[in-house]
Amino acid sequence: MKKEKHRNSFTGSIGFVLAAAGSAVGLGNIWRFPYLAAKDGGGLFLAIYLILAVTFGFTLLTTEVAIGRKTKQSPLTAYGKLKDKWGFLGILACLVPVIIMPYYSVIGGWVIKYFTAYLTGEGVSAASDGYFTGFITGEWQPLIFMLVFLFAVSFVIFRGVNHGIESFSKILMPLLLIMVVGISIFSLTIHATDDAGVTRTGMEGFWIYIIPNFEGMTVKSFFTVLLDAMGQLFFSLSVAMGIMIAYGSYVKDDANLGKSINQIEIFDTAVAFLAGVMILPAVYTFMGREGMEASGPSLMFVSLPKVFASMGRVGNLIGGLFFAMVLFAALTSAVSVMEAVVSSFMDKFHMSRAKATIVETIIALAGAILVCLGYNKLYFEYTLPNGAVAQILDIMDYISNNCLMPLVAIGTCILIGWILKPKAIIDEVEKNGCRFGRKQLYIVMIRFIAPILLIILLLKSVGILTVI
């Protein structure tokens, strides 16, 4: 395969928006957003998240996409091209997807395992106690399913921007949206009576989800909700991990950047909200309020299979559709994570796409094998600075999401807000006469508010700030 002589680009704004939205709509939206909404006062979390999405999230998303298009470079080389001696920020930005890809591939393998379980009518078995633990602690099955997921992602990246990423996103994202809306509607229509004779409905769970709960609210708990919502935005919008810089570098100069960014915001926020509509009413109906306290893998791979099993025969069908939808979300996100690394290798080391894809696949495979072994032969427990007890996967997640991503975002705000000045990004967005609707808000956010919030988030994440 010959080296690319010129940079490929998305054929149009639809391809870019769907690819970027596909990156944004991942496992973080599905298993983290509903849990945080249930924990942080329902509608209160939703309101704060929405405000942050159109201010804080908009600022970081706009900055990264504009940096990508302005430099026509991947994250590893873009920062150095913007300003000499700032290449170190590109190294940090590229490290994030390098660390994320191995464990995301492992989790993607878990999703495939559950999808095949429901596809073969084994949904009831998947809901049994110890099924998930028995699977992830096994020696061979997690490795096999991880390999299937990783090589599927590698194949899409190998095919390139147009025939791989764009074509893939144009097929999967509409299907994903249809399934999310369909499962959400179903979740609102269900009802169940427990052993005590108490009947609960999906609509009751929906109202718990959207109505703000201020019971016991203090200044400290409000800041907790604020930081939870801000942390979720990193997952939701795929910022501070180099992805949007890489995708931005494939956007044509005549594209309306501001309009595309608005569409990505709307798409992502809508799917994040619908993730809660899919999950929380169903969990509440069959497991009550206490069932809403589960998050992460325990929500998706332990709690929800029990919910599907409680639905009777239709549960196997709904479970199959749900894990198909989760698989689509995981694939589109993993594709963007790998592309951030592959494009970096191509730009920095002048590799062909084929060679860069092979190198990153080998790196991800080696890391993913370690993650799988971390649940059996290499099992250990380590207490993180934030108090969480961790294994290999958790440590990698903590380093990438809690440490490196806030650092990258803070560095980006300093570079753009104070060294290059916001005009560098504003001019890029307004290229060809395109309107930048939130220009003044952008300037205030990138220079003052976003850096302060990010520093607080970083200090809390690493366990230095404990009063919030």
N, C-alpha and C positions, 0 to 999 in steps of 0.2 A: 504494500500500500504506500503510495507516494505521500510525502509530507505536504500538508496544506500550504499552498503558496500565499493564499489570502484567507482572511478570517471568514468563516461561514457566518450567516446571520439567519434569524427567524424570517420566514417568508412574509409575515405580517404581524400586526398587533395581536390578533386572536391567538396565534401560535405562542407568542411570548406570554400573554396573560394566562393561558391555560397551563403552560409549562411552569410559570412562576407560582400560580395558584396550586398546582399539583405538588410543588415543593412545600408550600406552606401548609397544605392539608395533609398532615401526617399523623403518626401515632400520638404525638403530643396533644393534638386537638381531641382525639378520640378518647384517650384514657386519662388525660390530665385535666382538661377543661371542665368536664362534668363534675369531677371530684372537687375541684377548687370552688366551683359554683355552689355545690351543696354545702361545703365547709364554711364558705365565706359569706353567708347571708343571702344566697340566691340572687335575687334581682339587684342587690347592692353590688355584688361582684360584677354582674353583667353591665351595670351602668358605668362603673369605674373602668372596666375593660373597654367599653365602647369609647369613652372619653379618651383613654390612653391610646387606643387604636388610631383615632383621627388626629392625634397630636404627637405623642412620643413615637408610636409605631410608624406613622406616616413620615416622620422626620428621618428615622434610620433607614426605612425602605427607600425613600426618595434619594437619600445620599448614596447608598450603595449601588442602586441601579444607574444613577447618573455617573458615578465614578467609573463603572464598567463601560458605559457607552463613550464617555469622554476619553478614556485611555485606550479602549479596545484591547484591554488586557485582563487576565485572570487575577484573582486575589493576590497570588504570590508576587506578581510583578507590578500590579496596578499602583500600589502606594508609592513604590520607588519612582515610578514614572511621574506621579503627581508632584513629589517633592523628594529631592535627594536626601539621603540619610533617614528616610522614613520607611525604607524597605523592610525593617524589622517588624513593622505592623502587618505587612503582607505575609511574613513567615508565621506570625501568630494566627492570622486569619486562615491560612492554609492548614495549620496544625489541627484546627477544630474539626473539619470534615475528615482528616486523616484518622483522628481518634474516634469519631462517631461511626464511620463506615463499618468497622468490624463488629461492634455490638449491635448496630442497627440490622446488620445481616443476620445475626443470631436471632434477634427478636422477629425478624421477617420469616425466618425458618419456623419459629413457634407458630406464627400465624398460618403458614402453609399446613403445618401439622393439624391444627384445629379445623381448618377449612376442609382438608381431606377426611377428617373424622366425621364431620357433618355430611359431607358428600357421599360417604359410604354408609350413612345411617347409624353411626356410632355416637350420636350426640348425647345420649343418656350416659354412656361410659365416660365421655369427656366431662360430665358434670359430677362424677363421683369424687369423693374425698381422696386426695393423694394422687390424682391423675396427673395434674400439672407438675407437681414435685417429682413424681416418678419419671415423667418424660424428660425434664431438664437435667435430672441427675444421671440419666442414662449415658452410656459411653458412645453409642453409634448413631442413634436416631437424630439427636440434635445436630450432629455434624452433617448428616446426609441432607436434612431439610435446609440447613444453612447454606450448603453448597448449591442447592437448587435455586434458592433466592439470589445468592450472590452472582451466579452465572447468568441468571435472567437479567439482572441489572447491568452486568458487564456487556451483554449482547446489545442492549439498547444503546449504551454509550459507544460501543464499537461502531455502530451504524452512523454515528455522527449527529449533528445538530438537527438537520432537516428530516432525514430518513429515520433517525432514531428518536431523539428527545421530542421533537415537535409532533411527528406522526403518532408516537406513543401517547402523548398528552391529549391530542385531539380525539383519540379513541377512548381512553380510560376516564378522562375527567367528566365528560357528559354522562357516562355510565355510572360513575361514582356519585354524581349529583342526583341522578334519578333514584339510585338505591338509598341514599341518605334521606331524601324526601319521603320515599315509600315506607321505609322502616320507621321514620318519625311519625307519620300518620298512623301507622299500625300501633305504635307504642301509646298513642293518645286514646285509642279505642278499647284497650284491654281492661279487664277487671278480674279480681280474684278474692276469694274468701279464705282466711287462714283457719287454723285449727281452733282458735278461740272464737270463731264466728264473726270476726271483723272483716268487712268487705272494703277493699281499697281499689281505686280506679287510677288509670293512667292520667286522667285530667287532674286529679288531686295532686299527683306527683308533679305535673306540669306547673300548677300554681305555686307549689313549694319552690320550684326552680326559678320562676320569674318574679315572684313578689319579694321585694326587699324585706329582710328580717333584721331589725335593729336591736333585738333583744340582747342585753348584756354588752352593747357596743361601747367601747372606750376609745380614747385617742390611740392607745397602743394597738388595739385590735383593728382599728381603721387603717393604720399604717401597714399592718400585716396583710390586709386585703389589698391595699395599694401595691405592695411589693409582690404579692402573689400574682396579681393581674399583670404587672410589668414583666415579671419573670416568664409568665405564660406567653407574652407577646414575642419573646425570642423564639420559642418553639413554633408559634403560630405563623409568624411572618418570615421565618428562615433568615433573620438578620444576624449580623455579627458572626457569620460562619463562612463568609466568602461566596456563598451560593448566588446571591443577588448581584454581586459584582460580575461573576462569571456569566450569568444570564444577561445582565445589562450589556456586556461586551458584544453580545450577538444581536442587539437591537439596532435596526437601521437608523441612520441619522435623520431621516425624514419622518420618523414615527413620533406621534404625540405622546411624550413620556408621561406627562401629568395625567392624561386621561387613562393610560394603561395602569398607572399606579393606583388610581382611584378604583379601577375595576378589580385589581388584585385585592385591595383592602375590603371591598364589598364581598367578593367571593369568599375570601378567607373567614371574615367575621360571620357571614351567614352559615358557613359549614361548621364553624366552631359552636355557634348557637344551636344548630340542628343536632350536633353531637350530643349536647345535653338533652335535647328533646327525644332523641333516640333512646338514650340510656337511662336517665333519671326516672322518668315515669314508669318504665318497665321494672327497674330495680325496686322502686318504692311499692309498686303494686304487689310484687311477690316476696319482698324481703323487708318492707317497712323502712322507716327512717334510718335505722342502724345499717341497713344494706348500702346506703349512700356513702358511708364512710370509707369504703374501699377505694383504692386508687392504683394507678400503674398496672403492672402485670396481674396483681390479685383481682383487680376489677374485671379486666378483659378475659383472663384465662381461668378464673375461679368463680367469681360472683355471677357473671353473665351466663356461662354455661348452665348454672343452677337455675337461673331465670328461664332460659330456653327450655330446660327439662320440665319446669313447672307448667309450661304452656300446653303440654300434651303433644299430640301428633304434629301440630303445626309448628311446634318448637324446633324440630329438626330442620324444617324449611327456612324458618326465620333465622336460625343459627347459621345455616349455610350461607344465606344471603348476607348476613351481617359480616361473617368472616371473609366473604368474597369482597365486600366493600372495604374492609380493613386491609386486605391484601392489596387492593388497588391503591389505597392511600399510602401504604408502606412502600410500594414499588415506585410511585411517582416521587416520593420524598427521597428515597434511596438513590434514584437516578440523579437527582439534583446534587446530592451530597458527593457522589462519585464524580460527577462532571466538574465540580469545583476543584477537585484534586487533579483530574486528568488534564483539564485545560491549563492548570498551573504548570504541570510537567511539560506540556507542549510549548508554552510560552517561555518558560525559564530555561529549559534544556533542549529546546528545538526538536523534540521528539515527534514522530508521527502519531496520529491518534491511536493506531493499532498498538504501537509499542507502549505508549503512555497508559492505555487501558490495561494491557497485560501487567505492567509494573504495579499499578494501583490495585489490581485484582489480587496479585500475589501478596502485597502488603496487607490488604484487608483480610485475605484468607488466613494469613499467619496470626493476625490479631484475633480473628473470629474463633480460631481453634483454641487459643488461650482462654477466651471468654467461655467457650463450651466446657473446657476442662476445669474452669473455675467453679463448676457446680459438682464436680466429682473428684478427680485425682489431685487437682490443685486448689481444693476448697480451703478457704480460711475466712476469718472475720476480722475486719479492721474498722475502728471507730473513726469516722471522718470529723473534721473540725466543726461541722454543723451538728454533730451528735448522732448522725445516722450510722447504723452498722452496715458495713459494705463488703461485697465480694469484688472480683475483678471488674465485672460489668459496671457496678455502681461507682467504683473508683474512676473508671474511664469517663463515665457520664458526669461525675462531679468535676473532674479536671476540665472537660470541654465546656460544659454548660454553666457551671458555677464560678469558674475562675477565668478561663480564656475568653469566653464570649463577652462578659462585661468589660474585660480589659481591652478587647478589640473595639468595642463600641465607644468606650471612653476615649481611646486614642484617636478614633475617627472623628469624634466631636471636637477634640482639641485641634486636630489637623485642619479640618474644614472650617470650624467656627472661629479660630483665632490665628492660624498661620496663613492658610490660603484665602480665608474669608468666605462667607456664605455665597458671595457673588459667583464663585467658581461653579457651584452647583446650580444656582439660579439661572445663570447664562446657558448652561447645558439643557436644563428643562425647557427654557424659553426659546431654544434654537428653532429656527423656521417660523417664528411668530406664535408658537404655542403658548397658551396662557398658564401661568403658575398661580392657581387660585388661593393658596394659603402661604403666600410669600412671606408676609410679616410674621406669621406664626412660626414658619420655618426658621427664620433668623433668630427669634427669641429662644426657640427650643434647642437648636443646635449649639448655641453659644452659652446658654445659662441653665435652663431647666433640665434638659436631658443629661448633661454631665453630672449635675448634682444628684439626680435620681439614680443614675448608674453607679456612682461612687457609694451611695447608701446601699444599693442592692449588692454590690461586690463585698462591702464590709460585712453585711449580714450573711452573705453566702459562705464566706470563709470563717465565720464564727467570731469575728472581731466585735461586731455590733450586736449586742444581745438584748438591748433595752426595747427594741422594736420586734 
